[in-house]
């Protein structure tokens, strides 16, 4: 695998930012590693960080580089600060950045596939919200989306109380429910649409403070025809759980046979 930290300027944000990228590489003599890369543009997983982290965190807390080495996929990990992957009321246009600018820039810098069937998104906590927001809000771009311990109902009073300062900066003073930032509303819209519908994977530990929040999303999704795989079991809001579950997500990804 090749590992790169890319510093670049974002027109959407009006500032310089970073993304950490893992690219497939064919090797035959690297000890202890099985690496594989196709001859064409790479399938890509956009892997999103949580509220208190940055684009380096998945590398620092898990073995994601080792897990994807034999899969022949690229992993793009962007930096979005505490934005909830949203065009903030008082801050940067992070939804525009993550849903439009970043994929286009990443494909211009690296040999990544443009095909919907080769593009996936996953994330934890705030990043789980971002992953489902991308999968549900941009179904023409992503074949699958996965949330690990996601903050999936941001209109929940518990979420607003926990992130009170951030919530007002991000979403403003108006209601979230029923709008473009409400995943429960996006689920309904996608179910009614005639376009492509991504596969979804959701997991949350039963000891996680976001467990009830995840149950709300699960119930809403199960009332639709969307293809959702759900997994739960013992676990809290911590990296041991996420390191194990990202391996399940990678096995679940609907990669095309090459």
FIDO-794481 format. One record per residue: residue number from 1; z, y negated, x of N, C-alpha, C in turn. Coordinates in steps of 0.2 Angstrom, whole numbers, plus 5000, padded with zeros to 4 digits. Layout:
 resi  n_z  n_y  n_x ca_z ca_y ca_x  c_z  c_y  c_x
  NUM    Z    Y    X    Z    Y    X    Z    Y    X
...
end
This chain:
 resi  n_z  n_y  n_x ca_z ca_y ca_x  c_z  c_y  c_x
    1 5000 5006 5004 5000 5000 5000 5000 4994 5004
    2 4997 4989 5002 4997 4982 5005 5002 4978 5001
    3 5006 4974 5004 5011 4969 5001 5010 4962 5003
    4 5009 4958 4998 5007 4951 4999 5012 4946 4995
    5 5014 4941 4998 5017 4935 4994 5012 4930 4995
    6 5010 4928 4989 5004 4923 4988 5007 4916 4986
    7 5006 4911 4990 5008 4904 4988 5002 4901 4986
    8 5002 4898 4980 4996 4894 4977 4998 4889 4972
    9 4993 4885 4971 4995 4879 4966 4993 4881 4959
   10 4997 4879 4954 4996 4880 4947 4994 4874 4944
   11 4988 4874 4941 4986 4868 4937 4990 4867 4931
   12 4991 4873 4928 4995 4873 4921 5002 4870 4922
   13 5005 4872 4928 5012 4869 4929 5012 4863 4933
   14 5007 4861 4937 5007 4855 4941 5011 4856 4947
   15 5012 4862 4950 5016 4863 4956 5014 4869 4959
   16 5016 4870 4965 5015 4876 4969 5020 4881 4967
   17 5018 4887 4967 5022 4893 4965 5020 4899 4969
   18 5023 4905 4967 5022 4911 4971 5021 4917 4966
   19 5017 4922 4969 5017 4928 4966 5018 4933 4971
   20 5021 4939 4970 5021 4944 4975 5017 4950 4972
   21 5012 4953 4976 5007 4957 4974 5007 4964 4979
   22 5007 4969 4975 5006 4976 4978 4999 4978 4977
   23 4995 4980 4982 4988 4982 4982 4987 4989 4984
   24 4983 4993 4981 4982 5000 4983 4979 5000 4990
   25 4980 5005 4994 4977 5006 5000 4976 5014 5001
   26 4970 5016 5003 4970 5023 5005 4972 5024 5012
   27 4977 5029 5013 4979 5031 5020 4980 5038 5020
   28 4979 5041 5026 4979 5048 5027 4985 5050 5032
   29 4987 5045 5036 4992 5047 5042 4999 5043 5041
   30 5000 5040 5035 5006 5036 5034 5012 5042 5033
   31 5017 5042 5037 5022 5047 5036 5026 5046 5030
   32 5027 5051 5025 5031 5050 5020 5028 5047 5014
   33 5022 5045 5014 5019 5041 5008 5012 5044 5006
   34 5011 5045 5000 5005 5047 4997 5001 5041 4994
   35 4996 5038 4998 4993 5032 4995 4986 5033 4993
   36 4984 5030 4987 4978 5031 4984 4975 5024 4982
   37 4969 5023 4983 4965 5017 4980 4958 5019 4978
   38 4956 5017 4972 4949 5018 4970 4944 5014 4974
   39 4938 5015 4973 4933 5011 4976 4930 5005 4972
   40 4933 5004 4966 4931 4998 4962 4937 4994 4961
   41 4937 4989 4956 4942 4985 4955 4948 4988 4952
   42 4954 4986 4954 4960 4990 4953 4963 4989 4946
   43 4965 4994 4943 4970 4993 4937 4976 4989 4939
   44 4979 4985 4934 4984 4981 4936 4990 4981 4931
   45 4996 4981 4934 5002 4980 4930 5005 4974 4932
   46 5006 4969 4927 5009 4963 4928 5017 4964 4926
   47 5021 4964 4932 5028 4966 4931 5032 4959 4931
   48 5036 4958 4926 5039 4952 4925 5047 4952 4926
   49 5049 4947 4929 5056 4946 4931 5061 4944 4925
   50 5067 4944 4926 5072 4942 4921 5075 4935 4922
   51 5079 4933 4918 5081 4926 4918 5084 4923 4925
   52 5088 4927 4928 5091 4925 4934 5087 4926 4941
   53 5081 4929 4940 5078 4932 4946 5071 4928 4948
   54 5067 4931 4952 5061 4928 4954 5056 4934 4955
   55 5050 4932 4958 5045 4937 4959 5046 4942 4964
   56 5051 4941 4968 5053 4946 4973 5058 4952 4971
   57 5061 4951 4965 5066 4955 4963 5065 4962 4962
   58 5059 4964 4959 5057 4971 4958 5057 4975 4965
   59 5054 4971 4970 5054 4974 4977 5061 4975 4980
   60 5065 4971 4978 5072 4971 4981 5077 4975 4978
   61 5076 4977 4972 5081 4981 4968 5078 4988 4966
   62 5072 4989 4967 5069 4995 4965 5064 4998 4970
   63 5061 5004 4970 5056 5006 4974 5050 5006 4971
   64 5048 5000 4968 5042 5000 4964 5036 5001 4969
   65 5036 4999 4975 5030 5000 4979 5029 5007 4981
   66 5034 5011 4982 5034 5018 4983 5031 5022 4976
   67 5034 5019 4971 5032 5023 4964 5025 5022 4963
   68 5022 5017 4964 5015 5016 4962 5010 5018 4968
   69 5012 5020 4974 5008 5021 4979 5002 5026 4978
   70 5004 5032 4974 4999 5037 4973 4995 5036 4966
   71 4997 5030 4963 4993 5029 4956 4987 5025 4957
   72 4986 5022 4962 4980 5018 4963 4980 5011 4959
   73 4986 5009 4957 4986 5003 4953 4989 4997 4957
   74 4987 4991 4956 4990 4985 4958 4996 4983 4954
   75 5000 4979 4957 5006 4976 4954 5006 4969 4955
   76 5006 4965 4950 5007 4957 4951 5013 4955 4948
   77 5017 4952 4952 5024 4950 4950 5024 4942 4951
   78 5024 4938 4945 5024 4931 4946 5031 4928 4945
   79 5031 4922 4947 5037 4918 4947 5037 4913 4941
   80 5042 4913 4936 5042 4909 4931 5048 4905 4929
   81 5053 4906 4934 5059 4903 4933 5063 4905 4927
   82 5066 4900 4923 5070 4902 4917 5066 4900 4911
   83 5060 4901 4911 5055 4898 4906 5055 4903 4899
   84 5057 4909 4899 5055 4914 4894 5048 4914 4893
   85 5044 4913 4898 5037 4914 4897 5034 4910 4892
   86 5036 4904 4891 5034 4900 4886 5032 4893 4888
   87 5028 4890 4884 5026 4883 4885 5033 4879 4883
   88 5037 4877 4888 5043 4874 4886 5043 4867 4883
   89 5048 4866 4878 5048 4860 4875 5050 4854 4880
   90 5054 4856 4885 5056 4851 4890 5055 4855 4897
   91 5049 4855 4899 5048 4859 4905 5040 4861 4906
   92 5039 4866 4910 5032 4868 4912 5029 4872 4906
   93 5022 4872 4907 5018 4876 4902 5017 4884 4905
   94 5023 4887 4904 5023 4894 4907 5019 4899 4903
   95 5019 4898 4897 5014 4903 4893 5007 4902 4895
   96 5005 4896 4895 4998 4895 4897 4997 4897 4904
   97 5002 4896 4908 5001 4899 4915 5001 4907 4915
   98 5005 4910 4912 5006 4917 4912 5000 4921 4908
   99 4998 4918 4903 4993 4921 4899 4986 4919 4900
  100 4985 4914 4904 4978 4912 4905 4977 4911 4913
  101 4981 4906 4916 4979 4904 4923 4980 4910 4928
  102 4986 4913 4927 4988 4918 4932 4983 4924 4932
  103 4981 4927 4927 4977 4933 4927 4970 4930 4931
  104 4968 4925 4929 4961 4922 4932 4962 4921 4939
  105 4967 4918 4941 4968 4917 4948 4969 4923 4952
  106 4973 4928 4949 4974 4934 4953 4968 4938 4954
  107 4964 4938 4949 4957 4941 4950 4952 4938 4954
  108 4953 4931 4955 4949 4928 4960 4952 4929 4967
  109 4958 4930 4968 4961 4931 4975 4960 4939 4977
  110 4961 4943 4972 4961 4950 4974 4956 4954 4969
  111 4955 4961 4972 4950 4965 4968 4953 4968 4962
  112 4955 4964 4957 4958 4967 4951 4953 4968 4945
  113 4954 4973 4941 4949 4974 4935 4950 4969 4930
  114 4945 4967 4927 4945 4963 4921 4945 4967 4915
  115 4944 4973 4915 4944 4977 4908 4951 4977 4905
  116 4951 4976 4899 4957 4977 4895 4960 4984 4896
  117 4956 4989 4896 4959 4996 4897 4963 4997 4904
  118 4962 4992 4908 4965 4993 4915 4970 4988 4916
  119 4972 4984 4911 4978 4979 4912 4984 4981 4907
  120 4990 4980 4911 4996 4982 4907 5001 4977 4909
  121 5006 4976 4905 5012 4972 4907 5019 4975 4905
  122 5023 4974 4909 5030 4976 4908 5035 4971 4911
  123 5041 4972 4909 5046 4967 4911 5053 4969 4909
  124 5058 4966 4912 5065 4968 4910 5069 4961 4908
  125 5073 4962 4903 5077 4957 4900 5073 4951 4897
  126 5073 4945 4900 5068 4940 4899 5061 4942 4900
  127 5060 4946 4905 5053 4948 4906 5051 4954 4901
  128 5056 4957 4898 5054 4962 4892 5051 4958 4887
  129 5055 4952 4885 5052 4947 4880 5045 4945 4882
  130 5044 4943 4888 5038 4941 4891 5032 4946 4890
  131 5034 4952 4892 5029 4957 4892 5027 4959 4885
  132 5031 4959 4880 5029 4960 4873 5026 4954 4870
  133 5028 4948 4872 5024 4942 4870 5017 4942 4872
  134 5016 4944 4878 5009 4945 4881 5005 4950 4877
  135 5008 4956 4876 5005 4962 4873 5003 4960 4866
  136 5008 4957 4862 5007 4956 4855 5003 4950 4854
  137 5004 4945 4859 5000 4938 4858 4993 4938 4861
  138 4992 4943 4866 4985 4943 4869 4983 4950 4869
  139 4982 4953 4863 4980 4961 4863 4973 4962 4866
  140 4969 4957 4866 4963 4958 4869 4963 4958 4876
  141 4968 4957 4879 4969 4957 4887 4973 4963 4889
  142 4977 4966 4885 4982 4971 4888 4981 4977 4884
  143 4980 4983 4887 4980 4989 4884 4987 4992 4882
  144 4992 4990 4886 4999 4992 4885 5004 4987 4887
  145 5010 4987 4884 5016 4983 4886 5022 4986 4885
  146 5027 4985 4890 5033 4989 4890 5039 4984 4891
  147 5044 4985 4887 5050 4981 4888 5056 4985 4890
  148 5059 4983 4895 5066 4986 4897 5071 4982 4896
  149 5076 4984 4891 5082 4980 4890 5080 4972 4888
  150 5074 4972 4884 5072 4965 4883 5076 4961 4878
  151 5075 4954 4879 5078 4950 4874 5073 4949 4869
  152 5073 4953 4864 5067 4954 4859 5067 4950 4853
  153 5073 4948 4851 5074 4943 4845 5077 4937 4847
  154 5073 4932 4850 5076 4926 4852 5078 4921 4847
  155 5077 4923 4841 5080 4919 4835 5087 4921 4833
  156 5089 4927 4836 5096 4929 4835 5101 4924 4838
  157 5106 4923 4834 5111 4918 4835 5115 4920 4842
  158 5116 4926 4843 5119 4929 4849 5115 4926 4855
  159 5108 4927 4855 5104 4925 4861 5104 4917 4861
  160 5104 4914 4856 5104 4906 4856 5111 4904 4859
  161 5116 4908 4857 5123 4906 4860 5123 4907 4868
  162 5121 4913 4869 5121 4915 4876 5117 4911 4881
  163 5111 4909 4879 5107 4905 4883 5106 4898 4879
  164 5112 4895 4877 5111 4889 4873 5107 4883 4877
  165 5109 4882 4883 5106 4876 4886 5098 4878 4887
  166 5097 4884 4890 5090 4886 4891 5086 4886 4884
  167 5089 4888 4879 5086 4889 4873 5083 4882 4870
  168 5087 4877 4871 5085 4870 4868 5080 4868 4873
  169 5080 4869 4880 5075 4866 4884 5068 4870 4883
  170 5069 4876 4881 5063 4880 4881 5060 4879 4874
  171 5064 4881 4869 5061 4881 4862 5062 4875 4858
  172 5066 4870 4860 5067 4864 4856 5073 4865 4851
  173 5073 4860 4847 5078 4860 4842 5076 4864 4835
  174 5070 4864 4834 5067 4867 4828 5068 4875 4828
  175 5067 4878 4822 5068 4885 4821 5063 4889 4825
  176 5065 4895 4828 5061 4899 4831 5058 4904 4827
  177 5062 4906 4822 5059 4912 4817 5053 4910 4814
  178 5048 4915 4814 5042 4914 4810 5037 4910 4814
  179 5038 4908 4820 5033 4904 4824 5030 4908 4830
  180 5027 4905 4834 5023 4909 4840 5027 4912 4845
  181 5034 4910 4845 5038 4913 4850 5043 4918 4847
  182 5042 4920 4841 5046 4925 4838 5042 4932 4838
  183 5044 4936 4842 5041 4943 4843 5041 4947 4836
  184 5046 4946 4832 5046 4949 4825 5040 4947 4821
  185 5038 4940 4822 5032 4937 4818 5026 4940 4821
  186 5026 4940 4828 5020 4942 4831 5018 4950 4830
  187 5023 4954 4829 5022 4961 4827 5019 4961 4820
  188 5021 4957 4815 5018 4957 4808 5011 4954 4809
  189 5009 4949 4813 5003 4946 4813 4998 4951 4816
  190 5000 4955 4822 4996 4960 4825 4994 4966 4820
  191 4999 4968 4816 4998 4973 4812 4993 4971 4806
  192 4993 4965 4804 4988 4963 4799 4981 4962 4802
  193 4981 4961 4809 4974 4959 4812 4970 4965 4812
  194 4963 4964 4813 4958 4969 4814 4956 4970 4821
  195 4959 4967 4826 4957 4968 4833 4961 4973 4836
  196 4960 4974 4843 4963 4979 4847 4971 4978 4846
  197 4974 4984 4847 4982 4984 4846 4984 4988 4852
  198 4988 4985 4857 4991 4988 4863 4996 4994 4861
  199 4997 4999 4865 5002 5003 4865 5008 5000 4868
  200 5014 5001 4865 5020 4998 4866 5026 5003 4868
  201 5030 5001 4873 5035 5006 4876 5042 5001 4876
  202 5047 5004 4873 5053 5000 4872 5059 5004 4874
  203 5063 5002 4879 5069 5006 4880 5075 5001 4881
  204 5081 5003 4880 5087 4999 4880 5093 5004 4881
  205 5098 5003 4885 5104 5006 4886 5109 5005 4880
  206 5112 5010 4878 5117 5010 4872 5123 5005 4874
  207 5124 5004 4880 5130 5000 4882 5127 4993 4884
  208 5121 4991 4883 5118 4985 4885 5120 4980 4879
  209 5122 4974 4882 5124 4968 4877 5118 4966 4872
  210 5112 4968 4874 5106 4967 4870 5104 4973 4866
  211 5108 4978 4865 5106 4984 4862 5105 4983 4854
  212 5109 4979 4851 5108 4977 4844 5102 4973 4843
  213 5101 4968 4848 5095 4964 4848 5088 4969 4848
  214 5089 4974 4852 5083 4979 4852 5082 4983 4846
  215 5088 4984 4843 5087 4988 4836 5084 4984 4831
  216 5085 4977 4831 5081 4973 4826 5074 4973 4827
  217 5072 4973 4834 5064 4973 4835 5062 4980 4833
  218 5065 4985 4835 5063 4992 4834 5062 4993 4826
  219 5067 4991 4822 5066 4991 4815 5060 4988 4812
  220 5059 4982 4815 5053 4978 4813 5046 4981 4815
  221 5046 4984 4821 5040 4987 4823 5039 4994 4819
  222 5044 4997 4818 5043 5004 4814 5041 5003 4807
  223 5041 4997 4804 5039 4995 4798 5031 4993 4798
  224 5028 4994 4804 5021 4993 4805 5017 4999 4807
  225 5011 4998 4808 5007 5004 4811 5006 5004 4818
  226 5010 4999 4822 5009 4999 4829 5012 5005 4832
  227 5009 5007 4838 5010 5013 4842 5016 5011 4847
  228 5022 5013 4845 5028 5011 4849 5031 5018 4851
  229 5032 5018 4858 5037 5024 4860 5043 5020 4862
  230 5049 5023 4859 5055 5021 4860 5060 5026 4864
  231 5064 5023 4868 5068 5027 4872 5075 5024 4873
  232 5081 5028 4871 5087 5025 4872 5092 5030 4875
  233 5097 5028 4878 5102 5033 4881 5107 5029 4885
  234 5112 5032 4888 5117 5028 4891 5114 5023 4896
  235 5117 5017 4897 5115 5012 4901 5117 5005 4899
  236 5118 5001 4905 5120 4994 4904 5114 4990 4906
  237 5116 4983 4906 5111 4978 4909 5111 4978 4916
  238 5108 4983 4920 5109 4983 4927 5103 4987 4930
  239 5103 4986 4937 5097 4988 4940 5096 4996 4941
  240 5102 5000 4941 5101 5007 4941 5097 5009 4935
  241 5099 5007 4929 5095 5009 4923 5088 5007 4924
  242 5086 5001 4926 5079 4998 4926 5075 5002 4932
  243 5078 5004 4937 5075 5007 4943 5073 5014 4940
  244 5077 5017 4936 5075 5024 4933 5070 5023 4928
  245 5071 5018 4923 5066 5017 4918 5059 5015 4920
  246 5059 5011 4925 5052 5009 4927 5048 5015 4929
  247 5051 5020 4931 5047 5026 4933 5045 5030 4927
  248 5048 5029 4921 5046 5032 4915 5040 5028 4912
  249 5041 5021 4913 5035 5017 4911 5029 5019 4915
  250 5029 5019 4921 5023 5021 4925 5020 5028 4923
  251 5024 5032 4921 5021 5039 4919 5018 5038 4912
  252 5021 5033 4908 5018 5032 4901 5012 5028 4901
  253 5010 5024 4906 5005 5020 4906 4998 5024 4905
  254 4994 5021 4900 4988 5025 4898 4982 5023 4903
  255 4983 5026 4909 4978 5025 4915 4972 5029 4913
  256 4966 5026 4914 4960 5029 4913 4958 5034 4919
  257 4955 5039 4917 4953 5044 4923 4948 5041 4927
  258 4948 5041 4933 4943 5039 4937 4938 5044 4940
end
